[in-house]
Amino acid sequence: MQVDELLKPFPIKEFHPFPRALMGPGAHEMIGPEALKAGFHKTLVMTSGLRGTDVVHKIVESMKYHGLEVVVYDKVESNPKDYNVMDAVALYQDNKCDSFVSIGGGSSHDACKGARISVAHDGRNVNEFEGFNKSENPKNPPHIAVSTTAGTGSETSWAYVITDTTTDPDQPHKYVAFDDASVTTLAIDDPVLYYDLPVDYTAQCGFDVLAHASEPYVSRLNFEPSLGNALRAVQLTAQNLRQATWNGQDLAGREGMMYAQYIAAQAFNSGGLGIIHSISHAVSAFYDTHHGLNNAIALPRVWAFNMPTQYKRFAEMAAVMGVDTYGMTDVQAADAALEAAIRLLRDVGITEKFTDVTKDSYSKNRLGEGPTKYYAERGVIKGDKDDIDKVTNHVLGDACTPGNAKECTFETVRPVVEHCFNGDLDDLLS
């Protein structure tokens, strides 16, 4: 059943499963014994390669030391593409593997989750499973997800996001698949693995966490079991992201963000998301920009858009973000939450609008490098009418949009999108 169907006629809300998890410094060293315990024999490791680090090498060698055979697919791209998934599926089948390990951030985990679903359906194209619980075989190969970023929470959620490169080059498409069968077998979160994250990437991933936390807190699903985790994740992000960004070897900051991203994902897993994510999916579909960066730019605009429907919830977020809300009305405190989010964005050095993003803006930025004709021809984000209209239409078709706090139409969402491209954040504070 689609989310919009659940919102209207039914009071029943679904709590989706989480995997078992190992969390804390040194947790990644348990992967060999845990893989053996789960029955792994010949494993396909899916990763971006994490070039410039030895993380993949150390984990693969540890698995081999414990007697496991390992095949490595290290070509997962940021905003993983359908062909990344299907190339990995072919490698898995050709080598007669029986299990998966993903190492990296959301891209590696999402591509691996899609590959597992495809393998369980005899190699059918991953794009066939867009939507909600489209898989027909609930059993697929076991999967251990080892996170090297504090961002997506994909290692614990039922969602994975894939870019479909088979669509019209002028209308690229990035979609979310939600599937209980895609939930990993084991999540491993080790803050020590985050030490190698670049400053800018740490900041962007942190705003992915803040989006994951804040959207279910104000979602129309209003799912009570998600609210506590959502609010706590907002608090942990406000308390730890600056330190994790600017002092990346600080264990307390890295560990705080590890827990923030994990419980934020548990919040949205059943509590829903909104158009922060819909805008991010659309912009990365067209430009292949980083998901966390997109979320960071969209978040203040979407908070301002949604605030009239949820002043009290935004006021509560202000308090956990460190704002002294004593004596404020809910409206005043909600405005203070928005100001605190913008302050955090500026403190960690994130670009404030899409038209200021260039090819060299960030270490993980793939602007203009995507696989379709559209990317090559539009390597610069123009923010013109064509950009804004196409992104707005993509947003309205995104699976995250029905949970947004405020009703979304082309007429109401287009100004939000236009502000993301061209607007000044100070305008939101006036």
C-alpha positions as CSV (number, residue, x, y, z in Angstrom):
1,M,0.0,0.0,0.0
2,Q,1.3,3.5,-0.9
3,V,2.0,6.1,1.8
4,D,-0.6,8.5,0.4
5,E,-3.2,5.7,0.7
6,L,-2.3,5.1,4.3
7,L,-2.5,8.8,5.2
8,K,-6.1,9.3,4.1
9,P,-8.5,6.4,5.0
10,F,-6.6,4.2,7.5
11,P,-5.6,4.8,11.1
12,I,-3.2,1.8,11.0
13,K,0.5,2.6,10.8
14,E,3.2,0.1,10.2
15,F,6.4,-0.3,12.2
16,H,9.1,-1.6,9.9
17,P,11.9,-4.0,11.0
18,F,15.4,-3.1,12.0
19,P,18.5,-5.4,11.7
20,R,20.7,-6.5,14.5
21,A,23.6,-4.0,15.0
22,L,27.1,-3.8,16.4
23,M,28.1,-0.2,17.4
24,G,31.1,1.4,18.8
25,P,34.9,1.7,18.3
26,G,36.4,-1.5,16.9
27,A,33.1,-2.9,15.8
28,H,34.3,-3.5,12.3
29,E,36.9,-6.0,13.5
30,M,34.0,-8.4,14.2
31,I,33.0,-8.8,10.6
32,G,34.9,-12.0,10.0
33,P,33.4,-14.0,12.9
34,E,30.0,-12.4,12.3
35,A,30.1,-13.4,8.6
36,L,31.0,-17.0,9.5
37,K,28.2,-17.1,12.1
38,A,25.7,-15.9,9.4
39,G,26.8,-18.7,7.1
40,F,28.8,-16.7,4.6
41,H,31.2,-18.7,2.4
42,K,31.8,-16.7,-0.8
43,T,31.0,-13.0,-0.4
44,L,30.6,-10.1,-2.8
45,V,31.9,-6.9,-1.3
46,M,30.3,-3.8,-2.7
47,T,32.0,-0.5,-2.2
48,S,33.0,2.8,-3.9
49,G,36.5,1.7,-3.3
50,L,37.1,4.4,-0.6
51,R,40.1,5.5,-2.5
52,G,42.8,7.2,-0.3
53,T,42.0,4.9,2.6
54,D,42.9,1.3,3.5
55,V,39.4,0.6,5.0
56,V,38.3,-1.8,2.3
57,H,41.7,-3.6,2.2
58,K,41.7,-4.2,5.9
59,I,38.2,-5.5,6.0
60,V,38.7,-7.8,3.0
61,E,41.9,-9.2,4.5
62,S,40.2,-9.8,7.8
63,M,37.5,-11.7,6.1
64,K,40.0,-13.8,4.2
65,Y,41.9,-14.4,7.4
66,H,38.7,-16.0,8.8
67,G,38.5,-18.4,5.8
68,L,36.0,-16.5,3.6
69,E,36.3,-16.2,-0.1
70,V,35.9,-12.6,-1.3
71,V,35.0,-11.0,-4.6
72,V,35.2,-7.2,-4.7
73,Y,33.0,-4.8,-6.8
74,D,34.4,-1.4,-6.1
75,K,32.7,0.7,-8.7
76,V,29.6,1.9,-6.8
77,E,29.1,5.6,-7.7
78,S,27.7,8.4,-5.6
79,N,23.9,8.4,-6.1
80,P,24.2,4.8,-7.2
81,K,23.1,4.0,-10.7
82,D,21.0,1.1,-11.9
83,Y,24.0,-0.2,-13.9
84,N,26.1,-0.3,-10.8
85,V,23.6,-2.6,-9.2
86,M,23.2,-4.9,-12.3
87,D,27.0,-5.1,-12.8
88,A,27.3,-6.3,-9.3
89,V,24.5,-8.8,-9.7
90,A,26.3,-10.3,-12.8
91,L,29.6,-10.5,-10.8
92,Y,27.7,-12.2,-7.9
93,Q,26.1,-14.7,-10.2
94,D,29.2,-15.4,-12.3
95,N,31.2,-16.1,-9.2
96,K,28.5,-18.1,-7.4
97,C,28.6,-16.0,-4.3
98,D,26.2,-16.6,-1.4
99,S,26.3,-13.4,0.6
100,F,27.0,-9.6,0.5
101,V,29.0,-7.1,2.4
102,S,28.7,-3.4,1.7
103,I,31.4,-1.0,2.9
104,G,30.9,2.8,2.7
105,G,28.0,5.2,3.0
106,G,24.5,5.1,1.7
107,S,25.5,4.7,-1.9
108,S,27.3,1.4,-1.2
109,H,24.6,0.1,1.1
110,D,21.7,1.2,-1.3
111,A,23.3,-0.4,-4.3
112,C,23.9,-3.6,-2.3
113,K,20.3,-3.7,-1.1
114,G,19.1,-3.3,-4.7
115,A,21.5,-6.1,-5.8
116,R,20.2,-8.5,-3.2
117,I,16.6,-7.9,-4.3
118,S,17.6,-8.5,-7.9
119,V,19.5,-11.7,-7.1
120,A,16.5,-13.0,-5.3
121,H,14.5,-12.5,-8.5
122,D,16.9,-14.3,-10.9
123,G,18.6,-11.1,-11.9
124,R,15.6,-9.0,-12.9
125,N,16.4,-5.3,-13.4
126,V,16.5,-3.4,-10.1
127,N,14.3,-0.6,-11.6
128,E,11.4,-3.1,-11.6
129,F,11.3,-2.8,-7.8
130,E,10.7,1.0,-7.5
131,G,7.9,1.7,-4.9
132,F,6.7,0.0,-1.8
133,N,7.4,-3.7,-1.2
134,K,7.5,-4.6,-4.9
135,S,9.7,-7.7,-4.3
136,E,7.9,-11.0,-4.5
137,N,10.6,-13.2,-2.9
138,P,11.1,-12.3,0.8
139,K,14.3,-14.4,1.0
140,N,17.5,-12.9,-0.4
141,P,21.2,-13.4,0.4
142,P,22.5,-12.3,3.8
143,H,24.1,-8.8,4.0
144,I,26.4,-7.2,6.4
145,A,26.6,-3.4,6.0
146,V,29.7,-1.6,7.4
147,S,29.2,2.2,7.5
148,T,32.1,4.6,7.0
149,T,29.9,7.7,7.1
150,A,27.5,9.2,9.7
151,G,24.8,10.1,7.2
152,T,22.2,7.9,5.5
153,G,21.4,5.2,8.1
154,S,20.8,2.9,5.1
155,E,22.4,0.1,7.2
156,T,19.3,0.0,9.4
157,S,16.4,1.2,7.2
158,W,14.1,-0.5,4.7
159,A,14.8,2.1,2.0
160,Y,17.3,2.2,-0.9
161,V,17.7,4.9,-3.5
162,I,18.7,4.3,-7.1
163,T,19.2,6.5,-10.2
164,D,17.4,5.0,-13.2
165,T,19.5,5.8,-16.3
166,T,17.1,4.2,-18.8
167,T,14.7,7.2,-18.8
168,D,14.4,10.1,-21.2
169,P,17.8,11.9,-21.0
170,D,15.9,15.2,-20.5
171,Q,14.0,13.7,-17.6
172,P,16.4,11.7,-15.5
173,H,14.8,9.8,-12.6
174,K,16.0,8.9,-9.1
175,Y,13.7,6.8,-7.0
176,V,13.2,5.4,-3.6
177,A,12.4,1.7,-3.1
178,F,11.0,0.8,0.3
179,D,11.1,-3.0,0.9
180,D,11.1,-4.9,4.1
181,A,13.1,-7.6,2.3
182,S,15.9,-5.2,1.7
183,V,16.7,-4.7,5.4
184,T,20.3,-5.8,6.1
185,T,21.2,-8.9,8.2
186,L,23.7,-7.0,10.3
187,A,24.6,-3.4,10.6
188,I,28.1,-2.4,11.8
189,D,28.7,1.2,12.9
190,D,32.2,2.0,14.0
191,P,33.1,5.7,14.5
192,V,36.8,5.0,14.0
193,L,36.0,4.4,10.3
194,Y,34.7,7.9,10.1
195,Y,38.1,9.5,10.8
196,D,39.1,9.6,7.2
197,L,36.0,11.5,6.1
198,P,36.9,14.9,4.5
199,V,35.6,18.0,6.3
200,D,33.1,18.9,3.7
201,Y,31.7,15.4,3.3
202,T,31.3,15.1,7.1
203,A,29.3,18.3,7.1
204,Q,27.1,17.2,4.3
205,C,26.4,13.8,5.7
206,G,25.5,15.5,9.0
207,F,22.8,17.5,7.3
208,D,21.4,14.3,5.9
209,V,21.1,13.2,9.5
210,L,19.3,16.4,10.5
211,A,16.9,15.9,7.6
212,H,16.2,12.3,8.6
213,A,15.5,13.4,12.1
214,S,13.4,16.5,11.5
215,E,11.2,15.2,8.7
216,P,9.6,12.3,10.7
217,Y,9.2,14.7,13.7
218,V,6.8,16.9,11.7
219,S,5.5,14.3,9.2
220,R,1.8,13.9,8.5
221,L,2.2,10.2,9.5
222,N,2.8,11.5,13.1
223,F,4.0,8.1,14.1
224,E,4.4,8.1,17.9
225,P,7.1,5.4,18.1
226,S,9.4,7.5,15.9
227,L,9.1,10.8,17.6
228,G,11.5,10.2,20.5
229,N,14.3,9.0,18.3
230,A,13.7,11.8,15.9
231,L,14.0,14.5,18.5
232,R,17.0,12.9,20.1
233,A,18.7,12.7,16.8
234,V,18.1,16.4,16.2
235,Q,19.7,17.1,19.6
236,L,22.7,14.8,19.0
237,T,23.4,16.5,15.6
238,A,23.2,20.0,17.0
239,Q,25.6,18.9,19.8
240,N,28.2,16.9,17.7
241,L,28.3,18.0,14.1
242,R,30.5,21.0,14.5
243,Q,33.1,19.0,16.4
244,A,32.9,16.0,14.1
245,T,33.4,18.3,11.1
246,W,36.3,20.5,12.3
247,N,38.0,18.0,14.5
248,G,37.5,14.7,12.7
249,Q,39.8,12.7,15.0
250,D,37.6,13.5,18.0
251,L,36.0,10.3,19.1
252,A,33.2,11.8,21.1
253,G,32.0,13.9,18.1
254,R,32.3,11.0,15.7
255,E,30.5,8.7,18.1
256,G,27.7,11.3,18.7
257,M,27.1,11.5,15.0
258,M,27.2,7.7,14.7
259,Y,24.3,7.4,17.1
260,A,22.5,10.4,15.6
261,Q,22.5,9.0,12.1
262,Y,21.5,5.5,13.3
263,I,18.5,6.6,15.4
264,A,17.4,9.2,12.8
265,A,17.1,6.4,10.3
266,Q,15.1,4.4,12.8
267,A,12.8,7.4,13.1
268,F,12.2,7.8,9.4
269,N,12.0,4.1,8.8
270,S,8.4,4.1,10.0
271,G,7.8,7.8,10.6
272,G,8.2,9.0,7.0
273,L,10.2,11.8,5.3
274,G,9.2,14.8,3.2
275,I,10.2,17.2,0.5
276,I,13.7,17.9,1.8
277,H,14.5,14.4,0.5
278,S,12.3,14.8,-2.5
279,I,14.2,17.9,-3.6
280,S,17.5,16.2,-2.9
281,H,16.5,13.2,-5.0
282,A,15.4,15.5,-7.9
283,V,18.6,17.6,-7.9
284,S,20.9,14.7,-7.8
285,A,18.9,13.0,-10.6
286,F,19.6,16.0,-12.8
287,Y,23.1,16.9,-11.6
288,D,24.6,14.0,-9.6
289,T,25.3,16.3,-6.7
290,H,25.8,14.8,-3.2
291,H,22.6,13.8,-1.4
292,G,23.7,15.4,1.9
293,L,24.7,18.7,0.2
294,N,21.3,18.8,-1.5
295,N,19.5,18.1,1.9
296,A,21.5,20.9,3.6
297,I,20.5,23.4,0.9
298,A,16.8,22.3,0.9
299,L,16.4,21.9,4.7
300,P,16.0,25.6,5.8
301,R,13.6,26.3,2.9
302,V,11.4,23.3,3.7
303,W,11.4,24.0,7.4
304,A,10.1,27.5,6.6
305,F,7.5,26.1,4.2
306,N,6.3,23.5,6.7
307,M,6.5,25.6,9.9
308,P,2.9,27.0,9.8
309,T,1.5,23.4,10.2
310,Q,3.8,22.4,13.1
311,Y,4.9,25.4,15.1
312,K,4.9,23.4,18.4
313,R,7.1,20.6,16.9
314,F,9.6,23.1,15.5
315,A,9.6,24.9,18.9
316,E,10.5,21.6,20.5
317,M,13.3,21.1,18.1
318,A,14.6,24.6,18.9
319,A,14.9,23.7,22.6
320,V,17.0,20.5,21.9
321,M,19.2,22.5,19.5
322,G,20.3,24.6,22.4
323,V,18.0,27.6,22.0
324,D,16.7,29.1,25.3
325,T,13.0,29.2,24.5
326,Y,11.9,30.3,27.9
327,G,9.3,33.0,27.5
328,M,8.9,32.5,23.7
329,T,5.7,31.6,22.0
330,D,5.7,28.5,19.8
331,V,5.9,30.7,16.7
332,Q,8.9,32.6,18.1
333,A,10.7,29.4,19.1
334,A,10.0,27.8,15.7
335,D,11.6,30.8,14.1
336,A,14.6,30.3,16.4
337,A,14.8,26.6,15.3
338,L,15.1,27.8,11.7
339,E,17.8,30.3,12.7
340,A,19.7,27.6,14.6
341,A,19.7,25.3,11.5
342,I,21.0,28.1,9.3
343,R,23.7,28.9,11.9
344,L,24.7,25.2,11.9
345,L,24.8,25.1,8.1
346,R,27.1,28.2,8.1
347,D,29.2,27.0,10.9
348,V,30.1,23.8,9.1
349,G,30.8,25.6,5.8
350,I,28.1,24.4,3.5
351,T,27.1,26.3,0.3
352,E,23.7,28.0,0.8
353,K,22.1,27.6,-2.7
354,F,22.3,25.3,-5.6
355,T,23.5,27.9,-8.1
356,D,26.6,28.4,-6.0
357,V,27.6,24.7,-6.3
358,T,30.4,24.2,-8.8
359,K,32.3,21.2,-10.0
360,D,35.1,22.0,-7.5
361,S,32.9,22.9,-4.6
362,Y,33.3,19.7,-2.7
363,S,35.5,16.6,-2.6
364,K,32.7,14.2,-3.4
365,N,30.9,16.4,-6.0
366,R,30.2,14.7,-9.3
367,L,28.4,17.7,-10.9
368,G,28.4,17.3,-14.6
369,E,29.8,13.8,-14.6
370,G,26.6,11.7,-14.7
371,P,25.9,9.1,-17.3
372,T,23.2,10.7,-19.4
373,K,23.1,13.4,-22.1
374,Y,21.5,15.8,-19.6
375,Y,24.4,15.8,-17.2
376,A,27.0,16.5,-19.9
377,E,25.0,19.4,-21.4
378,R,24.1,21.0,-18.1
379,G,27.3,20.7,-16.0
380,V,26.5,24.1,-14.5
381,I,23.4,24.5,-12.3
382,K,21.6,27.5,-14.0
383,G,18.6,27.8,-11.7
384,D,16.5,28.9,-14.7
385,K,12.8,28.2,-15.3
386,D,13.6,24.9,-17.0
387,D,15.6,23.7,-14.0
388,I,13.0,24.8,-11.5
389,D,10.0,23.3,-13.3
390,K,11.7,20.0,-14.0
391,V,12.9,19.6,-10.4
392,T,9.4,20.6,-9.1
393,N,7.7,18.0,-11.2
394,H,10.2,15.3,-10.0
395,V,9.5,16.3,-6.4
396,L,5.8,15.8,-6.8
397,G,6.3,12.3,-8.0
398,D,8.8,11.3,-5.3
399,A,7.8,8.6,-2.8
400,C,8.8,10.9,0.2
401,T,6.5,13.7,-0.7
402,P,3.2,12.3,0.6
403,G,4.6,12.3,4.2
404,N,5.5,16.0,4.1
405,A,4.0,18.1,6.8
406,K,2.3,20.5,4.4
407,E,0.3,19.6,1.3
408,C,2.3,19.9,-1.8
409,T,1.2,21.1,-5.2
410,F,3.1,22.5,-8.1
411,E,2.0,26.0,-7.2
412,T,3.1,25.7,-3.5
413,V,6.3,23.7,-4.0
414,R,7.7,25.6,-7.0
415,P,8.6,28.7,-5.0
416,V,10.4,26.5,-2.4
417,V,12.5,24.9,-5.2
418,E,13.2,28.3,-6.8
419,H,14.5,29.6,-3.5
420,C,16.7,26.5,-3.1
421,F,18.3,27.5,-6.5
422,N,18.5,31.2,-6.2
423,G,17.3,32.5,-2.8
424,D,19.1,34.1,0.1
425,L,18.8,32.3,3.4
426,D,18.6,35.6,5.3
427,D,15.3,36.2,3.5
428,L,13.9,33.4,5.6
429,L,14.8,35.1,8.8
430,S,13.3,38.5,8.1
